[in-house]
Amino acid sequence: MEIKQITKLEGLKKYDTVLLPFIENEKINLDETGDLINNLKSIMKSNDFKDNEEQVYTTSLFHNDNLLKTVFLEIKDGKINIENIFESFAKGFKKIRQIKGKNVLVLLDNLSEKINDYDIYEKTVEAAYLSNYVFDKYKTKKETNKIANIDFFSKIDDFKNAMIEAKAASDGTILCRDLVNEPPMRLTPEKLGEEAKKAGDESGFKVTVYGKTEIEDLKMNAFLAVGKGSVNTPKLIVMEYNGSDNKEKIGLVGKGLTYDSGGYSIKPSKSMSTMQSDMAGAAAVIGAMKIIASMKLEVNIVAVVAACENRISHEAYLPGDILESMSGKFIEVNNTDAEGRLTLADAVTYIKDKHKVESIIDLATLTGAIITALGSRRAGTFSNNDELHEKIEKASHISGEKIWRLPCDEELKESIKSNVADIRNSTQGSTIGGGSITAALFIEEFVEQTPWVHIDIAGTSWTDKALPYSEKGGVGYGARLLYNYAKLMENKI
């Protein structure tokens, strides 16, 4: 899809669809004249735009002997913020796809009197790219209802820069979606490493992929144990971007289970069909690195993915095993389906000890409990540092990817104490609850004093129903959140 800015309304015959956003109860405010604008004004006067919950209204008009599909997009007054603008425009572009619009004119300047914010304009373009995404790689009959061209009519000077950033952010998010949507037979730990290298080569960051022998040398035994049951051996993917002379390094960690059967604590069959998405944290980190490098941010980032498969075989690890982690702490395994936190334990130890990062942000599809607590539109966050979490909150508001902070209640640590080791990986059988919290507390044991935020994306990374900005499957959650966090760090906000 090609997107560009235009500053004059001419040559309108090339369009088959026009999108007119307007503020609730407001008139058309374009400083333009001509038949098209007059016709749009007439339609707005003669129609009642009050009964559609989606605030998207469609009609058609003749212009220069051409039937022009018309989509009116109502923006609720009082809800003019990044999240609502993004979702509203996504609804508009989704409707255009439904009516088979191909060449689209967006009269964006109709909002300019009420909206004059770079981030909001950037979100309108992100909405265009992300709502047009389709994963049809394995369909012989490809999706045909996709928009081909969009021209944004806008005289705003900074709009071209907003388009550049939106394209980079969307490309990283789409990479994340593609990786999550790949079936597990195609996206093994080795293949995930190859995809990270490809993204690094294209965007400008270094990628090193370590194999089993090197991981053994690092004594990442908790990570290795999770992957023991699979013929596809674990890979440690290390990504480095150096955009600043400052020595400070930001650490990112993504959970990279390219498939999770639950191991001997086997999952119910209905839960297994989407378990290729258990590497959504890794995909988000790779996508974020692509955006950060493409935008040439003046920051230094180290990102780590401990990639493996949790399968069952004669070599697989067992409930009751005791693992010596890279940190030297011993972990009692009482649930092989609580495997992600084992890989993260070694990953955060590695990035902390080997790369001396100043802070760590980890993303993981870690617990079903977070879905029970927050649903599927908001990720849960946990942190040992209020200042760092505040930056993640700011990044969330900019990206439009919602979060909610939960406590790390110290008294719940009792439920992950072990009688035979330093710590156990699950509260299974305990009378003390708090599944998402205790999972975070487990990771915190290995983070130690490093400023840290854990983001549980189990609910937000995948959708079973189509959203305005995402089809069913991988949502791409987190790539833009991490990018905007890095951007805040660059500007020291």
Sequence and secondary structure as in RCSB ss.txt:
>XXXX:A:sequence
MEIKQITKLEGLKKYDTVLLPFIENEKINLDETGDLINNLKSIMKSNDFKDNEEQVYTTSLFHNDNLLKTVFLEI
KDGKINIENIFESFAKGFKKIRQIKGKNVLVLLDNLSEKINDYDIYEKTVEAAYLSNYVFDKYKTKKETNKIANI
DFFSKIDDFKNAMIEAKAASDGTILCRDLVNEPPMRLTPEKLGEEAKKAGDESGFKVTVYGKTEIEDLKMNAFLA
VGKGSVNTPKLIVMEYNGSDNKEKIGLVGKGLTYDSGGYSIKPSKSMSTMQSDMAGAAAVIGAMKIIASMKLEVN
IVAVVAACENRISHEAYLPGDILESMSGKFIEVNNTDAEGRLTLADAVTYIKDKHKVESIIDLATLTGAIITALG
SRRAGTFSNNDELHEKIEKASHISGEKIWRLPCDEELKESIKSNVADIRNSTQGSTIGGGSITAALFIEEFVEQT
PWVHIDIAGTSWTDKALPYSEKGGVGYGARLLYNYAKLMENKI
>XXXX:A:secstr
 EEEEESS   GGG SEEEEEEETT     S  SHHHHHHHHHHHH    S TT EEEEEEEETTEEEEEEEEEE
 TT  SHHHHHHHHHHHHHHHHHTT  EEEE GGGGTTT   HHHHHHHHHHHHHHT    TT SS       EE
EEE   TTHHHHHHHHHHHHHHHHHHHHHHHS TTT  HHHHHHHHHHHHHHHT EEEEE HHHHHHTT HHHHH
HHTT SS  EEEEEEEE  SS   EEEEEEEEEEE  TTS   HHHHTTGGGGGHHHHHHHHHHHHHHHTT S E
EEEEEEEEEE  STTS  TT EEE TTS EEE S TT  HHHHHHHHHHHHHHHH  SEEEEEE   THHHHHHT
TS EEEEES HHHHHHHHHHHHHHT  EEE    GGGGGGG  SSSSEES  TT S   HHHHHHHHHHHHHTTS
 EEEEE TTTSEESS BTTB SEE  TTHHHHHHHHHHHHHT 
